[in-house]
Protein backbone atom coordinates (compact mmCIF):
# COMPACT_ATOMS: atom_id res chain seq x y z
CA UNK A 1 0.00 0.00 0.00
CA UNK A 2 1.11 3.57 -0.60
CA UNK A 3 2.36 5.44 2.47
CA UNK A 4 -0.04 7.81 4.16
CA UNK A 5 0.66 10.95 6.11
CA UNK A 6 1.22 10.61 9.83
CA UNK A 7 -0.76 12.72 12.26
CA UNK A 8 2.24 13.20 14.55
CA UNK A 9 4.56 16.11 15.34
CA UNK A 10 7.79 14.82 13.87
CA UNK A 11 9.56 16.68 11.07
CA UNK A 12 12.74 16.76 9.01
CA UNK A 13 15.30 19.51 8.49
CA UNK A 14 17.07 18.76 5.21
CA UNK A 15 19.31 20.06 2.47
CA UNK A 16 18.75 17.16 0.05
CA UNK A 17 15.03 16.71 -0.60
CA UNK A 18 15.45 13.11 -1.79
CA UNK A 19 16.54 12.04 1.69
CA UNK A 20 13.06 12.80 3.01
CA UNK A 21 11.88 9.73 1.11
CA UNK A 22 13.87 7.41 3.35
CA UNK A 23 11.40 8.03 6.15
CA UNK A 24 8.05 7.69 4.46
CA UNK A 25 9.07 4.69 2.37
CA UNK A 26 11.49 2.74 4.54
CA UNK A 27 9.35 1.78 7.46
CA UNK A 28 8.18 -1.71 6.57
CA UNK A 29 5.43 -2.84 8.92
CA UNK A 30 5.56 0.33 11.01
CA UNK A 31 4.22 3.66 9.82
CA UNK A 32 6.64 6.59 9.85
CA UNK A 33 5.84 9.30 12.38
CA UNK A 34 7.36 11.99 10.14
CA UNK A 35 4.88 14.33 8.43
CA UNK A 36 6.52 17.71 7.74
CA UNK A 37 9.84 19.14 6.56
CA UNK A 38 11.77 22.35 6.03
CA UNK A 39 15.17 23.31 4.58
CA UNK A 40 16.09 26.82 5.84
CA UNK A 41 14.73 28.15 2.54
CA UNK A 42 11.42 29.27 1.09
CA UNK A 43 11.10 26.58 -1.59
CA UNK A 44 11.40 22.82 -1.24
CA UNK A 45 14.53 22.93 -3.41
CA UNK A 46 17.87 23.70 -1.76
CA UNK A 47 20.10 26.75 -2.29
CA UNK A 48 18.11 28.05 -5.23
CA UNK A 49 18.56 24.95 -7.38
CA UNK A 50 15.30 23.20 -8.36
CA UNK A 51 15.38 19.72 -6.92
CA UNK A 52 12.78 17.03 -7.24
CA UNK A 53 12.32 14.29 -4.74
CA UNK A 54 10.56 15.73 -1.69
CA UNK A 55 8.49 12.99 -0.08
CA UNK A 56 4.82 13.22 -1.01
CA UNK A 57 3.76 12.48 2.57
CA UNK A 58 5.39 15.49 4.23
CA UNK A 59 4.08 19.04 4.38
CA UNK A 60 6.75 21.51 3.30
CA UNK A 61 7.14 24.58 5.56
CA UNK A 62 8.87 27.67 4.04
CA UNK A 63 11.37 29.72 6.04
CA UNK A 64 12.48 33.32 5.55
CA UNK A 65 16.05 32.77 6.77
CA UNK A 66 16.77 36.50 7.05
CA UNK A 67 15.48 39.76 5.58
CA UNK A 68 18.24 39.85 2.94
CA UNK A 69 16.96 41.06 -0.42
CA UNK A 70 17.82 37.86 -2.29
CA UNK A 71 15.53 36.01 0.12
CA UNK A 72 12.71 38.52 0.40
CA UNK A 73 12.53 38.95 -3.39
CA UNK A 74 11.34 35.35 -3.83
CA UNK A 75 9.53 34.97 -0.50
CA UNK A 76 5.93 35.76 -1.41
CA UNK A 77 5.97 33.74 -4.63
CA UNK A 78 7.44 30.71 -2.89
CA UNK A 79 5.02 30.98 0.03
CA UNK A 80 2.02 31.07 -2.30
CA UNK A 81 3.37 27.99 -4.10
CA UNK A 82 3.71 26.22 -0.76
CA UNK A 83 0.22 27.26 0.33
CA UNK A 84 -1.18 25.85 -2.90
CA UNK A 85 0.61 22.58 -2.12
CA UNK A 86 -0.92 22.43 1.36
CA UNK A 87 1.41 24.24 3.73
CA UNK A 88 -0.22 25.59 6.89
CA UNK A 89 2.62 27.63 8.42
CA UNK A 90 5.75 29.64 7.70
CA UNK A 91 8.93 30.15 9.72
CA UNK A 92 10.65 33.48 10.34
CA UNK A 93 14.35 34.20 10.76
CA UNK A 94 16.89 31.49 11.62
CA UNK A 95 18.85 32.12 14.83
CA UNK A 96 18.88 35.92 14.55
CA UNK A 97 20.46 35.95 18.01
CA UNK A 98 23.56 34.23 16.63
CA UNK A 99 26.25 35.53 14.27
CA UNK A 100 28.05 32.23 13.60
CA UNK A 101 27.20 28.57 12.95
CA UNK A 102 24.26 29.41 10.71
CA UNK A 103 22.80 32.34 12.62
CA UNK A 104 21.21 35.16 10.62
CA UNK A 105 22.70 37.78 12.99
CA UNK A 106 19.87 40.33 13.20
CA UNK A 107 19.47 42.89 15.96
CA UNK A 108 16.03 43.31 17.52
CA UNK A 109 15.01 46.40 15.50
CA UNK A 110 15.97 44.69 12.22
CA UNK A 111 14.12 41.50 13.14
CA UNK A 112 11.01 43.44 14.16
CA UNK A 113 11.02 45.54 10.98
CA UNK A 114 11.62 42.49 8.79
CA UNK A 115 8.88 40.52 10.53
CA UNK A 116 6.35 43.34 10.13
CA UNK A 117 7.20 43.72 6.44
CA UNK A 118 7.42 40.11 5.33
CA UNK A 119 5.58 37.91 7.85
CA UNK A 120 2.66 39.99 9.12
CA UNK A 121 1.00 40.38 5.68
CA UNK A 122 0.59 36.59 5.59
CA UNK A 123 -1.52 36.54 8.75
CA UNK A 124 -4.76 34.73 8.08
CA UNK A 125 -3.33 32.80 5.13
CA UNK A 126 -0.92 30.65 7.15
CA UNK A 127 0.19 30.45 10.77
CA UNK A 128 3.25 32.57 11.52
CA UNK A 129 6.27 31.44 13.51
CA UNK A 130 8.50 33.83 15.46
CA UNK A 131 12.24 33.96 14.74
CA UNK A 132 13.87 30.72 15.93
CA UNK A 133 16.35 31.41 18.73
CA UNK A 134 19.29 29.38 20.00
CA UNK A 135 19.69 28.12 23.55
CA UNK A 136 22.60 30.52 24.08
CA UNK A 137 22.83 32.64 27.20
CA UNK A 138 21.59 36.22 27.48
CA UNK A 139 21.38 38.39 25.39
CA UNK A 140 20.90 35.42 23.04
CA UNK A 141 18.35 32.66 23.36
CA UNK A 142 15.20 33.22 25.35
CA UNK A 143 16.29 36.76 26.27
CA UNK A 144 16.32 37.62 22.57
CA UNK A 145 12.93 35.96 22.15
CA UNK A 146 11.48 37.99 25.02
CA UNK A 147 12.90 41.22 23.60
CA UNK A 148 11.60 40.43 20.13
CA UNK A 149 8.08 39.73 21.36
CA UNK A 150 8.14 42.81 23.57
CA UNK A 151 9.16 45.07 20.70
CA UNK A 152 7.12 43.48 17.90
CA UNK A 153 3.89 45.20 18.85
CA UNK A 154 0.94 44.58 16.53
CA UNK A 155 2.75 41.51 15.18
CA UNK A 156 0.83 38.31 14.55
CA UNK A 157 2.87 35.50 16.11
CA UNK A 158 1.06 32.17 16.16
CA UNK A 159 3.78 29.86 17.46
CA UNK A 160 7.31 29.96 18.88
CA UNK A 161 10.17 28.01 17.26
CA UNK A 162 13.30 27.31 19.33
CA UNK A 163 16.60 25.44 18.92
CA UNK A 164 18.53 23.41 21.49
CA UNK A 165 21.94 21.72 21.45
CA UNK A 166 23.83 20.23 24.38
CA UNK A 167 25.39 17.02 25.70
CA UNK A 168 23.31 13.85 25.64
CA UNK A 169 23.21 13.85 29.44
CA UNK A 170 21.30 17.13 29.51
CA UNK A 171 17.69 15.97 29.11
CA UNK A 172 16.70 18.05 32.13
CA UNK A 173 18.19 21.15 30.51
CA UNK A 174 16.28 20.40 27.31
CA UNK A 175 12.99 20.10 29.18
CA UNK A 176 13.68 23.29 31.10
CA UNK A 177 14.42 25.21 27.88
CA UNK A 178 11.17 24.04 26.32
CA UNK A 179 9.13 24.91 29.40
CA UNK A 180 10.75 28.34 29.75
CA UNK A 181 10.17 29.10 26.06
CA UNK A 182 6.48 28.29 26.48
CA UNK A 183 6.27 30.74 29.36
CA UNK A 184 8.24 33.51 27.63
CA UNK A 185 6.21 32.93 24.47
CA UNK A 186 3.07 33.87 26.34
CA UNK A 187 1.53 30.43 26.17
CA UNK A 188 1.83 30.15 22.40
CA UNK A 189 2.43 26.67 20.97
CA UNK A 190 6.05 25.65 20.45
CA UNK A 191 7.98 24.16 17.56
CA UNK A 192 11.46 22.81 18.33
CA UNK A 193 12.81 23.20 14.79
CA UNK A 194 16.39 22.14 15.56
CA UNK A 195 17.62 20.02 18.43
CA UNK A 196 20.36 17.51 18.91
CA UNK A 197 23.27 16.32 21.01
CA UNK A 198 26.68 17.91 20.53
CA UNK A 199 28.46 15.19 22.52
CA UNK A 200 27.84 11.75 23.95
CA UNK A 201 28.23 8.15 22.82
CA UNK A 202 25.87 6.75 20.22
CA UNK A 203 24.07 4.82 22.95
CA UNK A 204 23.73 7.95 25.09
CA UNK A 205 22.37 9.97 22.18
CA UNK A 206 19.87 7.22 21.37
CA UNK A 207 18.74 7.23 25.00
CA UNK A 208 18.35 11.02 24.91
CA UNK A 209 16.36 10.85 21.68
CA UNK A 210 13.94 8.23 22.96
CA UNK A 211 13.33 10.20 26.15
CA UNK A 212 12.91 13.47 24.27
CA UNK A 213 10.53 12.05 21.64
CA UNK A 214 8.32 10.44 24.27
CA UNK A 215 8.19 13.64 26.30
CA UNK A 216 7.54 15.93 23.32
CA UNK A 217 4.84 13.68 21.89
CA UNK A 218 3.01 13.84 25.21
CA UNK A 219 3.35 17.61 25.68
CA UNK A 220 0.17 19.33 24.51
CA UNK A 221 1.75 22.71 23.75
CA UNK A 222 4.49 21.32 21.49
CA UNK A 223 3.02 21.17 17.99
CA UNK A 224 6.01 20.11 15.90
CA UNK A 225 9.68 19.29 16.24
CA UNK A 226 12.62 18.36 14.03
CA UNK A 227 15.85 16.67 15.06
CA UNK A 228 18.99 18.03 13.40
CA UNK A 229 19.07 16.72 10.69
CA UNK A 230 17.94 14.58 7.74
CA UNK A 231 21.44 14.14 6.34
CA UNK A 232 24.41 11.73 6.29
CA UNK A 233 26.05 11.38 9.69
CA UNK A 234 22.85 12.34 11.48
CA UNK A 235 19.52 10.62 10.74
CA UNK A 236 20.94 9.13 7.52
CA UNK A 237 23.86 6.73 7.23
CA UNK A 238 27.24 7.93 6.00
CA UNK A 239 26.70 7.10 2.31
CA UNK A 240 23.14 8.38 2.16
CA UNK A 241 21.60 5.02 1.26
CA UNK A 242 19.40 4.49 4.29
CA UNK A 243 18.56 5.57 7.81
CA UNK A 244 21.15 5.53 10.56
CA UNK A 245 20.38 3.84 13.90
CA UNK A 246 19.23 7.26 15.15
CA UNK A 247 17.14 7.72 12.02
CA UNK A 248 15.41 4.39 12.57
CA UNK A 249 14.45 5.50 16.08
CA UNK A 250 13.26 8.87 14.82
CA UNK A 251 11.21 7.25 12.06
CA UNK A 252 8.91 5.07 14.12
CA UNK A 253 9.77 5.09 17.86
Legacy VTK file of the C-alpha trace (Angstrom):
# vtk DataFile Version 3.0
C-alpha trace
ASCII
DATASET POLYDATA
POINTS 253 float
0.000 0.000 0.000
1.111 3.574 -0.596
2.364 5.437 2.470
-0.036 7.805 4.155
0.662 10.949 6.111
1.219 10.606 9.826
-0.760 12.725 12.261
2.242 13.198 14.547
4.557 16.107 15.342
7.793 14.816 13.872
9.557 16.679 11.066
12.741 16.762 9.011
15.296 19.506 8.486
17.069 18.759 5.212
19.314 20.063 2.473
18.753 17.160 0.053
15.030 16.710 -0.601
15.449 13.111 -1.792
16.540 12.042 1.691
13.058 12.803 3.015
11.876 9.733 1.109
13.875 7.415 3.350
11.399 8.027 6.152
8.047 7.686 4.464
9.069 4.686 2.367
11.489 2.742 4.544
9.349 1.778 7.461
8.178 -1.706 6.565
5.430 -2.836 8.921
5.564 0.333 11.015
4.216 3.658 9.817
6.635 6.587 9.850
5.840 9.301 12.384
7.358 11.990 10.135
4.883 14.331 8.428
6.524 17.714 7.737
9.842 19.142 6.561
11.774 22.354 6.028
15.174 23.314 4.580
16.088 26.819 5.845
14.727 28.146 2.540
11.419 29.271 1.091
11.104 26.579 -1.592
11.405 22.816 -1.241
14.525 22.930 -3.407
17.873 23.703 -1.764
20.103 26.745 -2.294
18.114 28.054 -5.230
18.563 24.947 -7.378
15.302 23.202 -8.356
15.383 19.719 -6.923
12.778 17.028 -7.235
12.320 14.285 -4.736
10.561 15.728 -1.685
8.488 12.994 -0.075
4.822 13.220 -1.010
3.759 12.482 2.565
5.395 15.486 4.230
4.083 19.044 4.384
6.754 21.512 3.299
7.135 24.581 5.557
8.867 27.668 4.039
11.368 29.724 6.037
12.480 33.319 5.550
16.050 32.766 6.772
16.773 36.503 7.047
15.478 39.759 5.581
18.240 39.852 2.939
16.958 41.064 -0.417
17.821 37.861 -2.293
15.534 36.009 0.118
12.706 38.523 0.401
12.529 38.953 -3.387
11.336 35.352 -3.826
9.527 34.971 -0.503
5.929 35.763 -1.406
5.970 33.743 -4.635
7.438 30.707 -2.888
5.016 30.980 0.028
2.022 31.070 -2.304
3.372 27.989 -4.101
3.711 26.223 -0.757
0.216 27.260 0.332
-1.183 25.853 -2.899
0.611 22.579 -2.121
-0.920 22.428 1.358
1.405 24.242 3.734
-0.220 25.585 6.889
2.615 27.634 8.418
5.754 29.644 7.699
8.928 30.154 9.723
10.651 33.480 10.340
14.348 34.199 10.759
16.891 31.494 11.619
18.854 32.121 14.829
18.876 35.923 14.553
20.455 35.953 18.009
23.561 34.225 16.629
26.249 35.532 14.266
28.048 32.234 13.598
27.199 28.574 12.953
24.259 29.415 10.706
22.802 32.342 12.615
21.209 35.160 10.620
22.696 37.782 12.995
19.866 40.330 13.200
19.471 42.887 15.957
16.028 43.308 17.516
15.005 46.403 15.499
15.975 44.687 12.223
14.120 41.500 13.144
11.011 43.436 14.161
11.023 45.536 10.983
11.620 42.489 8.794
8.878 40.525 10.529
6.353 43.335 10.127
7.199 43.723 6.440
7.418 40.106 5.328
5.583 37.915 7.854
2.658 39.992 9.118
0.999 40.383 5.682
0.588 36.588 5.586
-1.518 36.543 8.750
-4.762 34.726 8.078
-3.326 32.802 5.130
-0.918 30.648 7.149
0.192 30.447 10.773
3.254 32.570 11.516
6.273 31.440 13.514
8.495 33.832 15.462
12.235 33.960 14.741
13.867 30.717 15.929
16.348 31.412 18.732
19.287 29.378 20.003
19.687 28.116 23.553
22.600 30.515 24.081
22.832 32.643 27.200
21.594 36.218 27.481
21.384 38.391 25.393
20.902 35.416 23.044
18.347 32.655 23.358
15.205 33.219 25.352
16.289 36.764 26.273
16.322 37.619 22.574
12.927 35.960 22.153
11.482 37.992 25.015
12.897 41.221 23.597
11.600 40.433 20.126
8.079 39.731 21.360
8.144 42.809 23.574
9.159 45.069 20.696
7.124 43.476 17.901
3.895 45.204 18.845
0.941 44.579 16.526
2.747 41.506 15.185
0.831 38.311 14.549
2.871 35.496 16.112
1.058 32.170 16.165
3.783 29.860 17.461
7.309 29.961 18.880
10.171 28.005 17.260
13.297 27.309 19.327
16.597 25.438 18.917
18.526 23.408 21.486
21.936 21.719 21.447
23.833 20.225 24.381
25.390 17.022 25.697
23.311 13.848 25.640
23.212 13.849 29.443
21.301 17.128 29.513
17.695 15.966 29.105
16.698 18.055 32.133
18.193 21.152 30.509
16.282 20.399 27.313
12.994 20.102 29.177
13.684 23.295 31.097
14.416 25.212 27.881
11.166 24.038 26.320
9.128 24.910 29.405
10.747 28.343 29.746
10.166 29.100 26.064
6.484 28.292 26.482
6.269 30.738 29.360
8.244 33.514 27.629
6.208 32.928 24.474
3.070 33.870 26.335
1.533 30.430 26.166
1.832 30.152 22.397
2.428 26.669 20.965
6.053 25.647 20.452
7.976 24.158 17.560
11.460 22.809 18.328
12.812 23.200 14.792
16.388 22.135 15.563
17.616 20.016 18.427
20.361 17.506 18.913
23.272 16.321 21.011
26.676 17.912 20.532
28.457 15.190 22.518
27.840 11.745 23.952
28.229 8.151 22.821
25.874 6.746 20.216
24.072 4.820 22.954
23.734 7.946 25.092
22.368 9.970 22.182
19.868 7.218 21.367
18.742 7.232 25.005
18.351 11.016 24.908
16.362 10.849 21.676
13.936 8.227 22.958
13.329 10.195 26.147
12.906 13.474 24.272
10.534 12.047 21.641
8.324 10.438 24.266
8.193 13.643 26.296
7.543 15.933 23.320
4.839 13.677 21.892
3.008 13.844 25.213
3.347 17.607 25.677
0.171 19.332 24.513
1.751 22.708 23.749
4.489 21.316 21.491
3.018 21.173 17.986
6.007 20.114 15.896
9.681 19.286 16.242
12.616 18.357 14.035
15.851 16.668 15.061
18.986 18.035 13.396
19.073 16.715 10.693
17.943 14.579 7.745
21.440 14.142 6.336
24.414 11.730 6.294
26.053 11.380 9.688
22.852 12.336 11.478
19.517 10.616 10.743
20.936 9.131 7.521
23.864 6.727 7.226
27.241 7.927 5.999
26.702 7.099 2.310
23.136 8.379 2.156
21.604 5.017 1.261
19.399 4.494 4.294
18.558 5.571 7.812
21.153 5.533 10.557
20.381 3.837 13.905
19.229 7.262 15.153
17.137 7.717 12.023
15.410 4.392 12.569
14.446 5.495 16.078
13.258 8.871 14.822
11.213 7.249 12.057
8.912 5.070 14.124
9.772 5.086 17.858
LINES 1 254
253 0 1 2 3 4 5 6 7 8 9 10 11 12 13 14 15 16 17 18 19 20 21 22 23 24 25 26 27 28 29 30 31 32 33 34 35 36 37 38 39 40 41 42 43 44 45 46 47 48 49 50 51 52 53 54 55 56 57 58 59 60 61 62 63 64 65 66 67 68 69 70 71 72 73 74 75 76 77 78 79 80 81 82 83 84 85 86 87 88 89 90 91 92 93 94 95 96 97 98 99 100 101 102 103 104 105 106 107 108 109 110 111 112 113 114 115 116 117 118 119 120 121 122 123 124 125 126 127 128 129 130 131 132 133 134 135 136 137 138 139 140 141 142 143 144 145 146 147 148 149 150 151 152 153 154 155 156 157 158 159 160 161 162 163 164 165 166 167 168 169 170 171 172 173 174 175 176 177 178 179 180 181 182 183 184 185 186 187 188 189 190 191 192 193 194 195 196 197 198 199 200 201 202 203 204 205 206 207 208 209 210 211 212 213 214 215 216 217 218 219 220 221 222 223 224 225 226 227 228 229 230 231 232 233 234 235 236 237 238 239 240 241 242 243 244 245 246 247 248 249 250 251 252
